[in-house]
Amino acid sequence: MSSDIFPSNRVYKFLKVEEYFGRYQEWEKLGSAVGHSFNKNAKTLSLKFKNADSSDCLMLIEVLQNDALRVRFNPTKSTEAE
């Protein structure tokens, strides 16, 4: 993905929805999950995917309450600890 879509000098700054989705066709797509794990103590579900360059990436789903979840995803992270 081009760094022009999310330039580093714009981290945590307001971004119009049109800017965010304007070039979504260029985004890399994830296929099916290739692995998973559940941490009962931390109440987290980790889903492992392969990036286009065959490196691993992880989606972390945290159960905060019975009716609240937090989904965290960064294609450069490959472990729950990151």
N, C-alpha and C positions, 0 to 999 in steps of 0.2 A: 504494500500500500504506500502510496506517495506521502511523503511528509508534508506536502503542500495542503493536504486535507485537514490535518491537525497539527499546525505548526507549533513548535516547542515554546515559542514566546506567547502562546495563547492558552497555556495551561490554566484551568480554573477561571477562565474569563467567560463572559457571556458570549454565546454563539447562537445566532439565529437558526431556527430549524431548517431553513432553506440552505444555509451554509453546511449544516451537519449532514443532510441527506442529498445535497446537490450532486455529488459524484458517487453515490452509493454503488453504482454499477461497477466501479473500479475496486470495490472492497473484495478481499479474499473471502471465499466461502468455506465454512466448516462442513465436513461430512458427518457421518454418524459417529457417535462416541465410541472410542476404542477401549475404554476402560472406565472403571468407577470404583469408589470406595466410600464408606460411611464411617464417620467418627462419632460414635454414640455419646462420648463425654462432651465433645464440643458441639454436637448436634449439627454437623456439616456433612453435606454430600458433595463429593468431588467427582466431576466428569472430565475425563481426559480425551483430548482430540489431537489430531495431527494437523499442523499448519501446512501450507502449500510447499514449504521447503522441507517437509518431513520432520520438523522439530515438534516436540510435545507442547501442548498448552492446556491449561486447566480452567474450568468453570467451577466456581465454588458457590454452593447454595447453602446458606445458613438459616436454620430454623430459630427465629428470635422468640416467637410465641406461637401458640396454637394457630393463630390466624395471620402471622406475619413472617415473611421470608426476606432475605437479602441475597441478591444475586451479584456476584463479583466476577468479572472477567477481564483479563488482560492477556492478549495473545503472546506476550513475552514471558509470562509466568508459567512454570511447569510443575510446581509443587505447592501443597497447601501452606507451607511455611512462608513462601514468598508472598 
